[in-house]
Amino acid sequence: MANPIYADFHVHTHLSPCGKPQATAEAMLRRAQEKGLAALGFADHVTPDRIPGCSFYDRQRPHILADLRAEIARATNGAHVEILVGAEADYTIAGPRCLDAAVLAQADHVICAASHFHLPTAPLPASAGLMLRLARAALVLPGVSVWAHPFHCSQVRPLSPILDPVGEAELAALITLANEREVAIEVNGGAVRREDYRQAMDRFFCLAREMGARFTVTADAHSPDHLDRIDLALDWAHTLGLRDGDLITAQELGERQSRKVHPPAGSDGL
């Protein structure tokens, strides 16, 4: 039986603009099985409405979740991987309009990015202030279950000059918010390939570990071979001192998402 923490909840398919043509559901699931993953969480880019000036999202309406489920149904004969169909929301570009009831009704989980500064219409941070504000707002957005690639963006390199001046109290406030909102913090295999990201984020992840945060390791795959990046993420997570018990499983993620979409009576929801 596969280790339940060996699971990836940030996987794109050809239905994302950044996904490769070979990233079919069948191909991604086949590679996941070859690697021995316990669960695979698809998270294609979805936004409720078009975003003026950003063609990246022109076709990313919620209907692609149904399209992906249909594709998975045709591809899962004999599959031994637990499958989640989620969405990646983009607070950087769309703000609070990046997620709505239609998406939440269809998604098994929602990861949310607050650092997609490389896309058209996105502001570029001159300091950490903008990054911190966007992260804070994304974390309190109802329905978000994973904070995607914290502070990572190809347009913001090196990251250390921006993050180093941020005090521990400011980082701790974000981590506290993630814990209170039951949002797991992602260790992203695409991001950790870069030494400058690892150097800049070591302090943040170690503090999050000390504060009892929950984590997920992901490949942020856009093609089947990209799934190998989950091993980079897992190796670095262990270097940071994270243990298997610190990593969220598909079961826990599902339970958290259920509480967010169907909060108990008298609760304000998550």
Residue pairs with C-beta under 8 A, 6 or more apart in sequence:
1 38
2 36
2 37
2 38
3 38
3 244
4 38
4 39
4 249
4 250
4 251
5 38
5 217
5 244
5 247
5 248
5 249
6 36
6 37
6 38
6 230
6 234
7 37
7 38
7 39
7 40
7 41
7 82
7 216
7 249
7 250
8 32
8 37
8 39
8 40
8 41
8 217
8 218
8 219
8 221
8 227
8 230
9 39
9 41
9 43
9 84
9 86
9 109
9 111
9 146
9 216
9 218
9 248
9 250
9 253
10 41
10 43
10 88
10 111
10 146
10 148
10 186
10 188
10 216
10 218
10 219
10 220
10 221
11 28
11 32
11 40
11 41
11 42
11 43
11 218
11 219
11 220
11 221
11 227
12 18
12 19
12 23
12 42
12 43
12 44
12 45
12 88
12 220
12 221
12 222
13 19
13 23
13 24
13 25
13 28
13 42
13 44
13 68
13 71
14 20
14 21
14 22
14 23
14 24
15 44
15 64
15 67
15 68
16 44
16 45
16 60
16 88
16 222
17 45
17 56
17 57
17 59
17 60
18 45
18 222
19 44
19 222
19 223
20 222
20 223
22 223
22 224
23 221
23 222
23 223
23 224
24 71
24 75
25 42
25 68
25 71
25 72
25 75
26 71
26 74
26 75
27 224
28 40
28 42
28 221
28 224
28 227
29 40
29 72
29 75
29 76
29 79
29 81
29 83
30 224
31 224
31 225
31 227
32 40
32 81
32 227
33 79
33 80
33 81
35 227
35 228
35 230
37 81
37 227
37 230
38 81
38 82
38 249
38 250
39 81
39 82
39 83
39 84
39 249
39 250
40 81
40 82
40 83
40 84
41 83
41 84
41 85
41 86
41 108
41 109
41 250
41 253
42 68
42 72
42 83
42 84
42 85
42 86
43 86
43 87
43 88
43 109
43 111
44 60
44 64
44 65
44 68
44 87
44 88
45 56
45 57
45 60
45 87
45 88
45 90
46 60
46 61
46 62
46 64
46 65
46 87
46 88
46 89
46 103
46 107
47 57
47 60
47 61
47 89
47 90
47 93
47 94
47 97
47 98
48 61
48 62
48 97
48 98
48 99
48 100
48 102
48 103
49 94
49 97
50 57
50 58
51 57
51 93
51 94
51 121
52 121
53 120
53 121
54 93
54 119
54 120
54 121
54 122
55 120
56 119
56 120
57 90
57 93
57 94
62 87
62 102
62 103
62 106
65 85
65 87
65 103
65 106
65 107
66 106
68 85
69 85
72 83
72 85
76 83
82 250
84 108
84 109
84 250
84 253
84 254
85 106
85 107
85 108
86 107
86 108
86 109
86 110
86 111
87 103
87 106
87 107
87 110
87 111
88 110
88 111
88 112
88 113
88 148
89 98
89 99
89 103
89 110
89 111
89 112
89 113
89 138
89 141
89 144
90 98
90 112
90 113
90 116
90 119
91 98
91 112
91 113
91 114
91 134
91 137
91 138
91 141
92 113
92 114
92 115
92 116
92 117
92 119
92 122
92 134
93 116
93 119
93 121
93 122
95 137
96 137
96 141
98 112
98 141
99 110
99 112
99 141
99 142
99 143
99 144
103 110
103 143
104 110
104 142
104 143
104 260
104 261
105 261
107 257
108 254
108 257
109 145
109 146
109 253
109 254
109 257
110 143
110 144
110 145
110 146
110 257
111 144
111 145
111 146
111 147
111 148
111 186
112 138
112 139
112 141
112 144
112 146
112 147
112 148
113 138
113 148
113 149
114 131
114 134
114 135
114 137
114 138
114 147
114 148
114 150
115 131
115 134
115 135
115 149
115 150
115 151
115 152
115 153
115 156
116 122
116 153
117 123
117 124
117 125
117 153
117 155
117 156
118 153
118 154
118 155
123 130
124 155
124 156
125 131
125 156
125 162
127 162
127 165
128 162
128 163
128 165
128 166
131 151
131 156
131 162
131 163
132 166
132 170
132 174
135 147
135 150
135 151
135 174
136 173
136 174
136 177
138 144
138 147
139 147
139 174
139 177
139 178
139 181
139 183
140 177
140 181
142 260
142 269
142 270
143 257
143 260
143 261
143 270
144 181
144 183
144 260
145 182
145 183
145 184
145 253
145 256
145 257
145 260
146 183
146 184
146 185
146 186
146 216
146 253
147 178
147 183
147 184
147 185
147 186
148 186
148 188
148 220
149 186
149 188
149 190
149 191
149 220
150 185
150 186
150 201
150 204
151 159
151 163
151 200
151 201
151 204
152 159
152 188
152 190
152 191
152 197
156 162
157 194
157 196
158 196
158 200
159 196
159 197
159 200
159 201
160 196
160 199
160 200
162 200
163 200
163 201
163 204
164 200
168 203
168 207
171 203
171 204
171 207
172 207
172 211
175 185
175 204
175 207
175 208
175 211
175 213
176 211
177 183
178 184
178 185
178 208
178 213
179 211
179 212
179 213
179 214
181 270
182 214
182 256
182 259
182 260
182 270
184 213
184 214
184 215
184 216
184 248
184 253
184 256
185 205
185 208
185 213
185 214
185 215
185 216
186 215
186 216
186 217
186 218
187 205
187 215
187 216
187 217
187 218
187 233
187 234
187 236
187 237
187 240
187 242
188 218
188 220
188 233
189 217
189 218
189 219
189 220
189 229
189 230
189 231
189 232
189 233
190 219
190 220
190 226
190 229
191 197
191 201
191 220
192 198
192 232
192 233
192 236
193 229
193 232
198 236
202 240
205 237
205 240
205 242
206 240
206 241
208 215
209 215
209 240
209 241
209 242
209 246
213 246
214 246
214 247
214 248
214 252
215 237
215 242
215 246
215 247
215 248
216 247
216 248
216 253
217 230
217 233
217 234
217 237
217 247
218 230
218 233
219 226
219 227
219 228
219 229
219 230
219 233
220 226
220 229
221 227
221 229
221 230
237 246
237 247
248 256
256 270
259 267
259 270
260 269
260 270
263 269
263 270
